[in-house]
Amino acid sequence: GAPNVSTATAVREQHGHDESMHPCAPPDVVVWPQAVEQVQELAALCHRCRMPMVPFGTGTGLEGGVNAVQ
């Protein structure tokens, strides 16, 4: 829950693009895990729900790899 999860439009749009020419494709939710165990739980949850997990670093990529296209 908050403050580690956000569905705010501005936050989603910030995480839905990088430095590439591709248009923004924001994720449904942004999560900031605080421990390795939370990352493991998130990965398991995404797998169970068949939901892609898109890692985001600094947003400086040039390929559109952070765009949530599904």
Backbone bond lengths (Angstrom), bond angles and torsions (degrees), N, CA, C in turn:
res aa  C-N    CA-C-N  psi(-1)  N-CA   C-N-CA  omega(-1)  CA-C   N-CA-C  phi
1 G - - - 1.444 - - 1.513 112.13 -
2 A 1.322 113.68 -175.94 1.462 119.53 179.81 1.520 108.51 -58.79
3 P 1.292 120.68 143.47 1.459 128.82 6.78 1.527 114.07 -92.41
4 N 1.309 118.48 15.34 1.470 121.35 -176.62 1.522 114.39 -95.73
5 V 1.338 117.94 0.89 1.461 122.32 -178.77 1.522 108.27 -137.44
6 S 1.337 116.14 139.37 1.454 119.26 177.38 1.522 110.94 -142.53
7 T 1.323 114.96 139.09 1.471 121.38 171.73 1.526 109.47 -118.10
8 A 1.330 117.37 13.81 1.462 122.20 179.65 1.532 109.92 -63.73
9 T 1.308 116.01 137.62 1.464 121.37 -177.41 1.525 111.66 -56.64
10 A 1.314 117.84 -45.43 1.469 120.78 -177.71 1.533 111.55 -62.13
11 V 1.315 116.85 -41.48 1.472 121.08 179.74 1.524 109.81 -67.57
12 R 1.323 116.74 -44.32 1.466 120.38 179.47 1.527 111.11 -62.30
13 E 1.323 117.46 -41.76 1.469 120.27 179.50 1.525 111.20 -67.15
14 Q 1.319 117.45 -36.37 1.458 120.98 177.26 1.534 110.81 -60.64
15 H 1.335 116.60 -35.88 1.457 121.59 -178.35 1.528 112.98 -93.92
16 G 1.325 117.97 4.25 1.461 121.73 -177.13 1.510 114.92 -102.44
17 H 1.331 117.33 12.41 1.463 119.45 177.50 1.523 109.63 -156.81
18 D 1.306 114.78 162.33 1.461 121.12 174.83 1.527 107.32 -127.73
19 E 1.293 118.70 -152.36 1.463 122.06 -177.58 1.528 112.35 -86.08
20 S 1.307 118.09 6.64 1.462 121.43 -178.90 1.532 110.84 -77.74
21 M 1.322 115.06 174.52 1.471 121.25 179.49 1.524 111.96 -81.51
22 H 1.303 118.05 -7.74 1.458 121.83 -175.80 1.527 111.14 -69.65
23 P 1.338 116.24 142.83 1.475 118.46 178.76 1.527 111.66 -67.63
24 C 1.304 115.18 158.37 1.465 121.85 -179.99 1.528 110.52 -62.36
25 A 1.319 116.23 132.59 1.465 123.12 174.36 1.528 106.02 -131.74
26 P 1.340 117.13 84.89 1.467 119.88 -172.61 1.522 113.61 -69.68
27 P 1.330 115.97 151.05 1.462 120.47 175.58 1.531 109.92 -74.57
28 D 1.311 116.38 168.74 1.462 121.88 177.08 1.528 111.61 -74.01
29 V 1.316 115.53 -30.30 1.468 121.03 -177.00 1.525 108.55 -153.64
30 V 1.322 116.46 150.08 1.469 122.35 175.28 1.524 106.99 -117.78
31 V 1.332 115.34 132.50 1.460 121.30 -177.46 1.526 108.92 -126.61
32 W 1.327 116.28 136.35 1.455 122.52 176.60 1.518 108.70 -114.27
33 P 1.336 118.37 89.82 1.466 119.98 178.45 1.522 110.12 -67.88
34 Q 1.319 115.85 148.36 1.461 121.98 -176.81 1.529 113.22 -108.53
35 A 1.329 116.99 -5.79 1.462 120.11 -178.04 1.531 109.21 -152.53
36 V 1.310 115.01 158.80 1.462 120.82 179.83 1.526 110.92 -56.66
37 E 1.318 116.63 -39.92 1.465 120.52 -178.93 1.530 111.20 -61.37
38 Q 1.330 116.77 -36.14 1.465 119.84 178.24 1.522 111.22 -67.87
39 V 1.319 116.94 -37.18 1.471 120.35 176.18 1.520 109.33 -63.22
40 Q 1.326 117.20 -42.19 1.464 121.33 178.76 1.531 110.64 -61.81
41 E 1.332 116.79 -44.17 1.462 120.93 179.28 1.526 111.37 -64.54
42 L 1.326 117.02 -41.29 1.468 120.86 177.60 1.520 111.52 -62.64
43 A 1.333 116.46 -43.99 1.463 120.17 179.42 1.524 110.46 -62.21
44 A 1.317 117.57 -42.44 1.465 121.28 178.85 1.529 110.88 -64.98
45 L 1.323 116.83 -42.80 1.461 120.96 178.86 1.528 111.17 -62.83
46 C 1.313 117.12 -45.99 1.467 120.55 178.44 1.528 110.93 -61.14
47 H 1.319 116.15 -40.24 1.465 120.09 178.69 1.531 111.11 -63.77
48 R 1.337 116.63 -46.68 1.473 120.51 179.36 1.523 111.79 -61.04
49 C 1.318 116.72 -38.49 1.476 121.30 -177.33 1.522 112.64 -90.02
50 R 1.321 116.34 2.69 1.467 122.05 -179.02 1.535 110.70 53.79
51 M 1.325 115.28 43.36 1.460 122.22 179.76 1.527 108.62 -111.09
52 P 1.328 117.33 125.98 1.467 118.99 178.48 1.524 111.40 -62.31
53 M 1.321 115.35 145.75 1.455 121.70 176.31 1.525 106.57 -113.95
54 V 1.324 116.82 120.38 1.459 121.59 -176.42 1.527 108.84 -110.17
55 P 1.341 117.64 108.53 1.460 119.28 178.86 1.528 110.55 -71.08
56 F 1.327 116.79 145.22 1.457 122.38 179.48 1.514 108.05 -130.37
57 G 1.325 115.97 126.14 1.466 120.29 178.31 1.515 109.92 -101.16
58 T 1.316 115.78 -98.40 1.463 120.21 -178.47 1.513 113.23 -106.79
59 G 1.345 117.40 -7.79 1.463 120.39 178.98 1.514 113.73 78.09
60 T 1.333 117.11 21.08 1.459 120.17 -177.79 1.523 113.28 -99.46
61 G 1.330 117.39 5.95 1.465 120.10 -179.64 1.530 111.49 -65.07
62 L 1.322 115.52 162.18 1.460 121.14 -178.03 1.529 112.71 -118.15
63 E 1.319 117.59 8.78 1.452 121.43 -174.59 1.526 114.15 -110.96
64 G 1.304 120.22 -6.77 1.451 122.09 -176.21 1.514 112.71 78.83
65 G 1.312 117.50 22.01 1.466 121.89 -176.55 1.521 114.45 -67.09
66 V 1.320 118.10 -18.14 1.468 120.02 -179.50 1.528 111.99 -93.25
67 N 1.311 117.25 -2.67 1.470 120.03 -179.98 1.523 109.34 -70.72
68 A 1.333 115.46 129.70 1.459 121.54 179.42 1.535 107.45 -90.76
69 V 1.317 115.97 89.55 1.470 120.35 -172.46 1.530 113.88 -84.27
70 Q 1.332 118.09 -6.01 1.467 120.98 178.34 1.510 109.23 -118.26
